[in-house]
């Protein structure tokens, strides 16, 4: 059993939810996706929440989810991509657990987003992803206790993450 939460931070598409869900299942503990929890609480998609109530409202809802985690048993927590951009969120994560930056190279994020776009999924444009990456990468690196290189696929990523978390437990 983990003594604290494990927070996974990083870019959208970086593998936080995929790896977090699999790791939690393998360890027999809970998995929490903060974006999913906000959407469930509101009964709306992330895009609809932001469209109707604004980015600041969404960020406040994410902060509320982090506050609520303090009363819950240790879990693997996949955070929204913007989560570490607020100092309050970083402080909450630091006080409740360990922060792991799930890092995937920008060129890989772009290639995977293009495949999803071609499959009909709604994705940010190439330029929007680059801008978002450049805006956020410093926050991820600054708040992380550890960094996981997730450039080599989910099997190797899960193996490395499992090893990292077992050393922390």
N, C-alpha and C positions, 0 to 999 in steps of 0.2 A: 504494500500500500504506500502511496505517496504521502510524504509529510506536508505537502503544500501543492497549490495549483501549479501547473505548467502552462504558461501562456505562449502561444505561437503567434508571432507577428511577422508581417511581410506583405509583399505585393499581392494584389488580387491575381489569382492564377498561379501563385508560387507553390501551392501544395499544402497550405496550412490545414484546411478542412479534410482533405483526402488523407494526409498522414496522421492528423490528429484523431480522426474517427477510427482508423485502423489500429493505431497505437492503443487507444482507450479500450477497444475490443480485445486486443491481445493481452492487455494488463487486467482486464475485468473491472475497469473503473468507468466513471461517467465521462462523456464527451459533451462539451458545450460549444456551440458556434454562436458567438455574440450577435452577428448579423441576423442569423436565423431567429434567435431569441427576441430581438427587437421587432422583427417582422411578425412573429407570432403574437407578441403582446399587442401590436397595433392592428393586426389583421390585414396588413397591406404589404406590398413588395417594398424593397428598399427604395427603388426609383419613385414609387407613388408616395411614400412617406416624405421624401425630400421634395418632391414636386408640390405636395399639399402643405407641408409644414416648414420646409427649409432645412438646409444643411445643419445649422446650429441646433435645431430641435433633434435631429437624428443623432448628432454627437452627444447631446445631453442624455438621450435615451441609452446610448452605448455606455456612458458613464454610470447611469443607473443600474445597468446590467452588471458592471464591474462591482459596484457597491453591494449588490445583492449576492454576489459570489462569496463574500466574506462569511456568510451564514451557511454556506453549502460545503459538503465534503470535498476534499481535494479531487480535482478533475483535470483533464486535458482540455484546454480552452483555445479554440481558434478565434482570433480577434479579427475585426474588420480592418481593412487596409489603412484606414485613417486613424485608428485607435491611438497609436503612440504619438500622434501629432499634438495631443493635448497633454500638458504637464501633469494635470490632475489624474489623467488615466494612467500615465507612466507610474506615478506615485502609488496609485491603488494597486497596480500589478506588482510593483516592487515589494509592497507591504504584504502581499498575499501569496507570493510565489517566485518562481524563476521565469525569466523571459528568454525565449529562444527565437532568434531571427531565422526564419526559413527563407534562405536566399536562393534565388534562381536568376541566372544571367538575363539581362535585358533582351538580348537577341533571341533567347529561347522563349521568353514571355511574349515577344512580338510574333514569333513564328506560330506559337500555339494559339494566340488570339486570332491570327489570320485563318487558321484551320477552323476555329469555331465560327468565325464570320462567314466563311464559305459554306459552312453547314447550316447557315440560317440563324445563328444565335446573334443576339444584340451585343455588340462589343464596342469598346472605345476605339477610336481611330488610332493609327500608328502614331501620329503626332501627340495625341492625347495620352497614350500610354507612356511615351517617352517623357512628356512633361510631368506626368504623375510620378513616374519612377524618379526623376531628378528632384522633384519636390519632396519625396518621402524617404528616399534611401538613407539620408543622414539621420533621420529620426529613428529608423529601425536599428541602425548600427549603434547609435548613441545609447539606446535604452537596453539593448540586449546583454544578458549575462553570458550567453553562448550563441554561436552562429552555426547553423546547419547548412552545408552545401547541398542543395537539392537539384543539382544540374544533371544528375545521372539517372533519373527516373525514380518512380515510386518504390520499387523494391529496394534499391540501394539506399534511397532516402529514409525509408522506414527502418531499415537495419541500422543505419547510423543514428537515427533519432532514438530508437529503442536502447541502443548502447549508451547514448548520452543520458537518457532519463534514468536508466538503471544505475548509473554511476552517481546520480543525484539522490536516489531513493535511499 
